[in-house]
């Protein structure tokens, strides 16, 4: 089980919409874009005839490190917007996580890129005594973002697991486990998720 297995692909969400709505249609529009179109914001709307059912918005940008976004970032944003519109509608599978797999793939890759950027040291090229600069930290460490992404909508299950074991106290969350336990979670993430059925 990988960290994206809790997330549906948009292609798996679409049949529920088409099956349930006789006069269904999906429209998309560009709400905003950079001057060179390297960043785009797209809105998707789900319709039943002339009745608007739901909308979804997604943003994406050209990213030379990703295959799909090297040439097709507009299409990726459009697909994500459609997935969000379905998530905002009655056609969302209640057992599935709200974000689509495509959204989470983009989020994870961007988080990983931030983590790599944090790990690199930059040098100051001004003057003769160039010294390494400390990396600028992101708001959350990459490992924490990975855990949150993997747990998805099941964070309560993880918290309850550690509450029942007496590792954390009432009013705490899984984020409050001792450092040694957190290290075990990071090193055995898939085994933990499998044992909890997530």
LUMBA-640877 format. One record per residue (C-alpha): residue number from 0; chain; x negated, y negated, z. Coordinates in Angstrom, 2 decimals, padded with zeros to 5 digits. Layout:
# residues N
<atom><num>NUM</num><cadena>A</cadena><east>X</east><north>Y</north><up>Z</up></atom>
...
//
This chain:
# residues 198
<atom><num>0</num><cadena>A</cadena><east>000.00</east><north>000.00</north><up>000.00</up></atom>
<atom><num>1</num><cadena>A</cadena><east>-001.57</east><north>-003.32</north><up>-001.01</up></atom>
<atom><num>2</num><cadena>A</cadena><east>-000.90</east><north>-006.73</north><up>000.44</up></atom>
<atom><num>3</num><cadena>A</cadena><east>001.51</east><north>-007.62</north><up>-002.37</up></atom>
<atom><num>4</num><cadena>A</cadena><east>003.69</east><north>-004.51</north><up>-002.12</up></atom>
<atom><num>5</num><cadena>A</cadena><east>006.39</east><north>-006.36</north><up>-000.12</up></atom>
<atom><num>6</num><cadena>A</cadena><east>006.95</east><north>-008.81</north><up>-002.96</up></atom>
<atom><num>7</num><cadena>A</cadena><east>009.15</east><north>-008.33</north><up>-006.02</up></atom>
<atom><num>8</num><cadena>A</cadena><east>008.14</east><north>-009.38</north><up>-009.49</up></atom>
<atom><num>9</num><cadena>A</cadena><east>010.42</east><north>-011.88</north><up>-011.21</up></atom>
<atom><num>10</num><cadena>A</cadena><east>011.13</east><north>-009.31</north><up>-013.94</up></atom>
<atom><num>11</num><cadena>A</cadena><east>012.68</east><north>-007.12</north><up>-011.23</up></atom>
<atom><num>12</num><cadena>A</cadena><east>014.87</east><north>-009.96</north><up>-009.95</up></atom>
<atom><num>13</num><cadena>A</cadena><east>016.29</east><north>-010.94</north><up>-013.32</up></atom>
<atom><num>14</num><cadena>A</cadena><east>018.46</east><north>-007.82</north><up>-013.92</up></atom>
<atom><num>15</num><cadena>A</cadena><east>020.49</east><north>-008.54</north><up>-010.75</up></atom>
<atom><num>16</num><cadena>A</cadena><east>021.35</east><north>-011.97</north><up>-012.11</up></atom>
<atom><num>17</num><cadena>A</cadena><east>022.21</east><north>-010.78</north><up>-015.62</up></atom>
<atom><num>18</num><cadena>A</cadena><east>024.31</east><north>-007.87</north><up>-014.29</up></atom>
<atom><num>19</num><cadena>A</cadena><east>026.34</east><north>-010.01</north><up>-011.89</up></atom>
<atom><num>20</num><cadena>A</cadena><east>027.04</east><north>-013.05</north><up>-014.05</up></atom>
<atom><num>21</num><cadena>A</cadena><east>029.10</east><north>-012.64</north><up>-017.23</up></atom>
<atom><num>22</num><cadena>A</cadena><east>028.36</east><north>-016.07</north><up>-018.65</up></atom>
<atom><num>23</num><cadena>A</cadena><east>024.92</east><north>-016.40</north><up>-017.12</up></atom>
<atom><num>24</num><cadena>A</cadena><east>022.17</east><north>-018.55</north><up>-018.50</up></atom>
<atom><num>25</num><cadena>A</cadena><east>018.88</east><north>-019.90</north><up>-017.24</up></atom>
<atom><num>26</num><cadena>A</cadena><east>017.57</east><north>-023.32</north><up>-018.17</up></atom>
<atom><num>27</num><cadena>A</cadena><east>014.15</east><north>-024.77</north><up>-017.39</up></atom>
<atom><num>28</num><cadena>A</cadena><east>012.82</east><north>-028.30</north><up>-017.54</up></atom>
<atom><num>29</num><cadena>A</cadena><east>009.53</east><north>-030.01</north><up>-016.86</up></atom>
<atom><num>30</num><cadena>A</cadena><east>009.99</east><north>-032.37</north><up>-013.91</up></atom>
<atom><num>31</num><cadena>A</cadena><east>006.46</east><north>-033.69</north><up>-013.80</up></atom>
<atom><num>32</num><cadena>A</cadena><east>003.07</east><north>-033.16</north><up>-015.40</up></atom>
<atom><num>33</num><cadena>A</cadena><east>-000.39</east><north>-034.66</north><up>-015.42</up></atom>
<atom><num>34</num><cadena>A</cadena><east>-001.39</east><north>-036.80</north><up>-018.39</up></atom>
<atom><num>35</num><cadena>A</cadena><east>-003.28</east><north>-033.92</north><up>-020.00</up></atom>
<atom><num>36</num><cadena>A</cadena><east>-000.71</east><north>-031.28</north><up>-018.96</up></atom>
<atom><num>37</num><cadena>A</cadena><east>-003.30</east><north>-029.47</north><up>-016.82</up></atom>
<atom><num>38</num><cadena>A</cadena><east>-000.74</east><north>-029.56</north><up>-013.98</up></atom>
<atom><num>39</num><cadena>A</cadena><east>002.97</east><north>-029.02</north><up>-014.43</up></atom>
<atom><num>40</num><cadena>A</cadena><east>006.08</east><north>-028.90</north><up>-012.21</up></atom>
<atom><num>41</num><cadena>A</cadena><east>009.02</east><north>-026.92</north><up>-013.59</up></atom>
<atom><num>42</num><cadena>A</cadena><east>012.62</east><north>-026.66</north><up>-012.43</up></atom>
<atom><num>43</num><cadena>A</cadena><east>014.70</east><north>-023.58</north><up>-013.27</up></atom>
<atom><num>44</num><cadena>A</cadena><east>018.49</east><north>-023.57</north><up>-013.00</up></atom>
<atom><num>45</num><cadena>A</cadena><east>020.79</east><north>-020.55</north><up>-012.86</up></atom>
<atom><num>46</num><cadena>A</cadena><east>024.20</east><north>-021.07</north><up>-014.40</up></atom>
<atom><num>47</num><cadena>A</cadena><east>027.50</east><north>-019.21</north><up>-014.67</up></atom>
<atom><num>48</num><cadena>A</cadena><east>029.05</east><north>-020.94</north><up>-017.64</up></atom>
<atom><num>49</num><cadena>A</cadena><east>029.09</east><north>-024.61</north><up>-016.64</up></atom>
<atom><num>50</num><cadena>A</cadena><east>028.72</east><north>-023.92</north><up>-012.91</up></atom>
<atom><num>51</num><cadena>A</cadena><east>025.29</east><north>-024.44</north><up>-011.41</up></atom>
<atom><num>52</num><cadena>A</cadena><east>024.47</east><north>-021.54</north><up>-009.05</up></atom>
<atom><num>53</num><cadena>A</cadena><east>020.94</east><north>-022.29</north><up>-007.86</up></atom>
<atom><num>54</num><cadena>A</cadena><east>017.70</east><north>-024.04</north><up>-008.71</up></atom>
<atom><num>55</num><cadena>A</cadena><east>014.04</east><north>-023.37</north><up>-008.08</up></atom>
<atom><num>56</num><cadena>A</cadena><east>010.91</east><north>-025.46</north><up>-008.49</up></atom>
<atom><num>57</num><cadena>A</cadena><east>007.32</east><north>-024.33</north><up>-009.06</up></atom>
<atom><num>58</num><cadena>A</cadena><east>004.04</east><north>-026.03</north><up>-009.78</up></atom>
<atom><num>59</num><cadena>A</cadena><east>000.98</east><north>-024.63</north><up>-011.45</up></atom>
<atom><num>60</num><cadena>A</cadena><east>-002.17</east><north>-025.94</north><up>-013.05</up></atom>
<atom><num>61</num><cadena>A</cadena><east>-004.88</east><north>-024.87</north><up>-015.42</up></atom>
<atom><num>62</num><cadena>A</cadena><east>-007.37</east><north>-022.74</north><up>-013.56</up></atom>
<atom><num>63</num><cadena>A</cadena><east>-010.39</east><north>-021.46</north><up>-015.46</up></atom>
<atom><num>64</num><cadena>A</cadena><east>-011.01</east><north>-018.70</north><up>-012.90</up></atom>
<atom><num>65</num><cadena>A</cadena><east>-007.71</east><north>-016.92</north><up>-013.55</up></atom>
<atom><num>66</num><cadena>A</cadena><east>-006.80</east><north>-015.07</north><up>-016.71</up></atom>
<atom><num>67</num><cadena>A</cadena><east>-003.14</east><north>-016.08</north><up>-017.03</up></atom>
<atom><num>68</num><cadena>A</cadena><east>-003.77</east><north>-019.65</north><up>-016.00</up></atom>
<atom><num>69</num><cadena>A</cadena><east>-006.66</east><north>-020.15</north><up>-018.37</up></atom>
<atom><num>70</num><cadena>A</cadena><east>-004.20</east><north>-020.58</north><up>-021.25</up></atom>
<atom><num>71</num><cadena>A</cadena><east>-000.64</east><north>-020.04</north><up>-019.94</up></atom>
<atom><num>72</num><cadena>A</cadena><east>-000.23</east><north>-022.05</north><up>-016.74</up></atom>
<atom><num>73</num><cadena>A</cadena><east>002.99</east><north>-023.65</north><up>-018.01</up></atom>
<atom><num>74</num><cadena>A</cadena><east>004.55</east><north>-020.22</north><up>-018.59</up></atom>
<atom><num>75</num><cadena>A</cadena><east>003.37</east><north>-019.02</north><up>-015.17</up></atom>
<atom><num>76</num><cadena>A</cadena><east>005.02</east><north>-022.06</north><up>-013.56</up></atom>
<atom><num>77</num><cadena>A</cadena><east>008.22</east><north>-021.41</north><up>-015.48</up></atom>
<atom><num>78</num><cadena>A</cadena><east>008.34</east><north>-017.76</north><up>-014.40</up></atom>
<atom><num>79</num><cadena>A</cadena><east>007.69</east><north>-018.77</north><up>-010.79</up></atom>
<atom><num>80</num><cadena>A</cadena><east>010.47</east><north>-021.38</north><up>-010.94</up></atom>
<atom><num>81</num><cadena>A</cadena><east>012.92</east><north>-018.76</north><up>-012.20</up></atom>
<atom><num>82</num><cadena>A</cadena><east>011.85</east><north>-016.43</north><up>-009.39</up></atom>
<atom><num>83</num><cadena>A</cadena><east>012.44</east><north>-019.20</north><up>-006.84</up></atom>
<atom><num>84</num><cadena>A</cadena><east>015.87</east><north>-019.98</north><up>-008.31</up></atom>
<atom><num>85</num><cadena>A</cadena><east>016.86</east><north>-016.34</north><up>-007.90</up></atom>
<atom><num>86</num><cadena>A</cadena><east>015.45</east><north>-016.36</north><up>-004.35</up></atom>
<atom><num>87</num><cadena>A</cadena><east>017.65</east><north>-019.40</north><up>-003.64</up></atom>
<atom><num>88</num><cadena>A</cadena><east>020.74</east><north>-017.61</north><up>-004.94</up></atom>
<atom><num>89</num><cadena>A</cadena><east>022.95</east><north>-014.74</north><up>-003.86</up></atom>
<atom><num>90</num><cadena>A</cadena><east>020.98</east><north>-012.49</north><up>-006.24</up></atom>
<atom><num>91</num><cadena>A</cadena><east>017.94</east><north>-012.30</north><up>-003.94</up></atom>
<atom><num>92</num><cadena>A</cadena><east>017.40</east><north>-008.79</north><up>-002.57</up></atom>
<atom><num>93</num><cadena>A</cadena><east>017.85</east><north>-009.18</north><up>001.20</up></atom>
<atom><num>94</num><cadena>A</cadena><east>015.19</east><north>-006.51</north><up>001.78</up></atom>
<atom><num>95</num><cadena>A</cadena><east>012.59</east><north>-008.27</north><up>-000.35</up></atom>
<atom><num>96</num><cadena>A</cadena><east>010.31</east><north>-011.08</north><up>000.74</up></atom>
<atom><num>97</num><cadena>A</cadena><east>011.46</east><north>-014.50</north><up>-000.47</up></atom>
<atom><num>98</num><cadena>A</cadena><east>008.38</east><north>-015.42</north><up>-002.54</up></atom>
<atom><num>99</num><cadena>A</cadena><east>007.91</east><north>-013.46</north><up>-005.75</up></atom>
<atom><num>100</num><cadena>A</cadena><east>004.86</east><north>-011.32</north><up>-006.34</up></atom>
<atom><num>101</num><cadena>A</cadena><east>003.70</east><north>-013.82</north><up>-008.99</up></atom>
<atom><num>102</num><cadena>A</cadena><east>003.87</east><north>-016.67</north><up>-006.46</up></atom>
<atom><num>103</num><cadena>A</cadena><east>001.93</east><north>-014.68</north><up>-003.89</up></atom>
<atom><num>104</num><cadena>A</cadena><east>-000.74</east><north>-013.66</north><up>-006.41</up></atom>
<atom><num>105</num><cadena>A</cadena><east>-001.33</east><north>-017.32</north><up>-007.20</up></atom>
<atom><num>106</num><cadena>A</cadena><east>-001.32</east><north>-018.25</north><up>-003.49</up></atom>
<atom><num>107</num><cadena>A</cadena><east>-003.76</east><north>-015.48</north><up>-002.54</up></atom>
<atom><num>108</num><cadena>A</cadena><east>-006.14</east><north>-016.31</north><up>-005.38</up></atom>
<atom><num>109</num><cadena>A</cadena><east>-006.13</east><north>-019.99</north><up>-004.42</up></atom>
<atom><num>110</num><cadena>A</cadena><east>-006.66</east><north>-019.13</north><up>-000.75</up></atom>
<atom><num>111</num><cadena>A</cadena><east>-009.54</east><north>-016.84</north><up>-001.68</up></atom>
<atom><num>112</num><cadena>A</cadena><east>-011.04</east><north>-019.60</north><up>-003.81</up></atom>
<atom><num>113</num><cadena>A</cadena><east>-010.81</east><north>-021.98</north><up>-000.85</up></atom>
<atom><num>114</num><cadena>A</cadena><east>-012.49</east><north>-019.40</north><up>001.38</up></atom>
<atom><num>115</num><cadena>A</cadena><east>-015.35</east><north>-019.02</north><up>-001.11</up></atom>
<atom><num>116</num><cadena>A</cadena><east>-015.66</east><north>-022.79</north><up>-001.27</up></atom>
<atom><num>117</num><cadena>A</cadena><east>-015.88</east><north>-022.96</north><up>002.52</up></atom>
<atom><num>118</num><cadena>A</cadena><east>-018.66</east><north>-020.40</north><up>002.56</up></atom>
<atom><num>119</num><cadena>A</cadena><east>-020.85</east><north>-022.33</north><up>000.13</up></atom>
<atom><num>120</num><cadena>A</cadena><east>-023.09</east><north>-025.08</north><up>001.36</up></atom>
<atom><num>121</num><cadena>A</cadena><east>-023.44</east><north>-028.16</north><up>-000.78</up></atom>
<atom><num>122</num><cadena>A</cadena><east>-026.58</east><north>-030.22</north><up>-000.93</up></atom>
<atom><num>123</num><cadena>A</cadena><east>-026.93</east><north>-033.95</north><up>-000.87</up></atom>
<atom><num>124</num><cadena>A</cadena><east>-029.00</east><north>-034.90</north><up>-003.90</up></atom>
<atom><num>125</num><cadena>A</cadena><east>-029.51</east><north>-038.52</north><up>-002.79</up></atom>
<atom><num>126</num><cadena>A</cadena><east>-033.01</east><north>-039.18</north><up>-001.51</up></atom>
<atom><num>127</num><cadena>A</cadena><east>-035.91</east><north>-036.83</north><up>-001.04</up></atom>
<atom><num>128</num><cadena>A</cadena><east>-034.78</east><north>-035.11</north><up>002.12</up></atom>
<atom><num>129</num><cadena>A</cadena><east>-031.74</east><north>-033.24</north><up>000.85</up></atom>
<atom><num>130</num><cadena>A</cadena><east>-030.04</east><north>-031.47</north><up>003.70</up></atom>
<atom><num>131</num><cadena>A</cadena><east>-027.24</east><north>-028.92</north><up>003.51</up></atom>
<atom><num>132</num><cadena>A</cadena><east>-023.84</east><north>-030.29</north><up>004.38</up></atom>
<atom><num>133</num><cadena>A</cadena><east>-021.36</east><north>-028.26</north><up>006.35</up></atom>
<atom><num>134</num><cadena>A</cadena><east>-018.43</east><north>-027.08</north><up>004.25</up></atom>
<atom><num>135</num><cadena>A</cadena><east>-015.15</east><north>-028.90</north><up>004.68</up></atom>
<atom><num>136</num><cadena>A</cadena><east>-012.81</east><north>-026.44</north><up>006.42</up></atom>
<atom><num>137</num><cadena>A</cadena><east>-009.29</east><north>-025.76</north><up>005.25</up></atom>
<atom><num>138</num><cadena>A</cadena><east>-006.42</east><north>-025.94</north><up>007.72</up></atom>
<atom><num>139</num><cadena>A</cadena><east>-006.41</east><north>-022.19</north><up>008.34</up></atom>
<atom><num>140</num><cadena>A</cadena><east>-009.16</east><north>-019.61</north><up>007.98</up></atom>
<atom><num>141</num><cadena>A</cadena><east>-008.77</east><north>-017.38</north><up>004.91</up></atom>
<atom><num>142</num><cadena>A</cadena><east>-008.52</east><north>-014.20</north><up>007.03</up></atom>
<atom><num>143</num><cadena>A</cadena><east>-005.51</east><north>-015.67</north><up>008.89</up></atom>
<atom><num>144</num><cadena>A</cadena><east>-003.81</east><north>-016.62</north><up>005.63</up></atom>
<atom><num>145</num><cadena>A</cadena><east>-004.40</east><north>-013.06</north><up>004.36</up></atom>
<atom><num>146</num><cadena>A</cadena><east>-002.77</east><north>-011.57</north><up>007.47</up></atom>
<atom><num>147</num><cadena>A</cadena><east>000.21</east><north>-013.92</north><up>007.24</up></atom>
<atom><num>148</num><cadena>A</cadena><east>000.61</east><north>-013.12</north><up>003.56</up></atom>
<atom><num>149</num><cadena>A</cadena><east>000.42</east><north>-009.37</north><up>004.15</up></atom>
<atom><num>150</num><cadena>A</cadena><east>002.86</east><north>-009.40</north><up>007.07</up></atom>
<atom><num>151</num><cadena>A</cadena><east>005.25</east><north>-011.60</north><up>005.10</up></atom>
<atom><num>152</num><cadena>A</cadena><east>008.72</east><north>-011.58</north><up>006.64</up></atom>
<atom><num>153</num><cadena>A</cadena><east>007.66</east><north>-008.84</north><up>009.08</up></atom>
<atom><num>154</num><cadena>A</cadena><east>005.67</east><north>-011.00</north><up>011.49</up></atom>
<atom><num>155</num><cadena>A</cadena><east>008.27</east><north>-010.30</north><up>014.19</up></atom>
<atom><num>156</num><cadena>A</cadena><east>007.61</east><north>-006.56</north><up>013.85</up></atom>
<atom><num>157</num><cadena>A</cadena><east>003.90</east><north>-007.10</north><up>014.39</up></atom>
<atom><num>158</num><cadena>A</cadena><east>004.52</east><north>-009.34</north><up>017.40</up></atom>
<atom><num>159</num><cadena>A</cadena><east>006.93</east><north>-006.80</north><up>018.95</up></atom>
<atom><num>160</num><cadena>A</cadena><east>004.37</east><north>-004.03</north><up>018.42</up></atom>
<atom><num>161</num><cadena>A</cadena><east>001.76</east><north>-005.91</north><up>020.47</up></atom>
<atom><num>162</num><cadena>A</cadena><east>004.35</east><north>-006.98</north><up>023.06</up></atom>
<atom><num>163</num><cadena>A</cadena><east>005.37</east><north>-003.34</north><up>023.64</up></atom>
<atom><num>164</num><cadena>A</cadena><east>001.72</east><north>-002.35</north><up>024.00</up></atom>
<atom><num>165</num><cadena>A</cadena><east>001.25</east><north>-005.07</north><up>026.64</up></atom>
<atom><num>166</num><cadena>A</cadena><east>-001.49</east><north>-006.77</north><up>024.63</up></atom>
<atom><num>167</num><cadena>A</cadena><east>000.40</east><north>-010.06</north><up>024.51</up></atom>
<atom><num>168</num><cadena>A</cadena><east>002.99</east><north>-011.52</north><up>026.86</up></atom>
<atom><num>169</num><cadena>A</cadena><east>006.54</east><north>-012.68</north><up>026.22</up></atom>
<atom><num>170</num><cadena>A</cadena><east>006.56</east><north>-015.97</north><up>024.34</up></atom>
<atom><num>171</num><cadena>A</cadena><east>003.34</east><north>-015.09</north><up>022.47</up></atom>
<atom><num>172</num><cadena>A</cadena><east>002.93</east><north>-013.95</north><up>018.87</up></atom>
<atom><num>173</num><cadena>A</cadena><east>000.53</east><north>-011.57</north><up>017.16</up></atom>
<atom><num>174</num><cadena>A</cadena><east>-001.72</east><north>-014.59</north><up>016.58</up></atom>
<atom><num>175</num><cadena>A</cadena><east>-002.35</east><north>-014.68</north><up>020.35</up></atom>
<atom><num>176</num><cadena>A</cadena><east>-003.92</east><north>-011.23</north><up>020.64</up></atom>
<atom><num>177</num><cadena>A</cadena><east>-007.43</east><north>-011.12</north><up>022.16</up></atom>
<atom><num>178</num><cadena>A</cadena><east>-010.39</east><north>-011.51</north><up>019.78</up></atom>
<atom><num>179</num><cadena>A</cadena><east>-011.28</east><north>-007.80</north><up>019.93</up></atom>
<atom><num>180</num><cadena>A</cadena><east>-007.72</east><north>-006.85</north><up>018.91</up></atom>
<atom><num>181</num><cadena>A</cadena><east>-007.72</east><north>-009.46</north><up>016.12</up></atom>
<atom><num>182</num><cadena>A</cadena><east>-010.94</east><north>-007.95</north><up>014.78</up></atom>
<atom><num>183</num><cadena>A</cadena><east>-009.23</east><north>-004.52</north><up>014.75</up></atom>
<atom><num>184</num><cadena>A</cadena><east>-006.24</east><north>-006.00</north><up>012.89</up></atom>
<atom><num>185</num><cadena>A</cadena><east>-008.51</east><north>-007.58</north><up>010.26</up></atom>
<atom><num>186</num><cadena>A</cadena><east>-010.52</east><north>-004.38</north><up>009.79</up></atom>
<atom><num>187</num><cadena>A</cadena><east>-007.54</east><north>-001.99</north><up>009.76</up></atom>
<atom><num>188</num><cadena>A</cadena><east>-004.82</east><north>-004.14</north><up>008.21</up></atom>
<atom><num>189</num><cadena>A</cadena><east>-003.40</east><north>-001.57</north><up>005.82</up></atom>
<atom><num>190</num><cadena>A</cadena><east>-003.31</east><north>001.17</north><up>008.48</up></atom>
<atom><num>191</num><cadena>A</cadena><east>-001.44</east><north>-001.15</north><up>010.86</up></atom>
<atom><num>192</num><cadena>A</cadena><east>001.06</east><north>-002.16</north><up>008.17</up></atom>
<atom><num>193</num><cadena>A</cadena><east>001.60</east><north>001.44</north><up>007.16</up></atom>
<atom><num>194</num><cadena>A</cadena><east>002.22</east><north>002.52</north><up>010.78</up></atom>
<atom><num>195</num><cadena>A</cadena><east>004.78</east><north>-000.30</north><up>011.15</up></atom>
<atom><num>196</num><cadena>A</cadena><east>006.43</east><north>000.47</north><up>007.80</up></atom>
<atom><num>197</num><cadena>A</cadena><east>005.63</east><north>-002.89</north><up>006.23</up></atom>
//
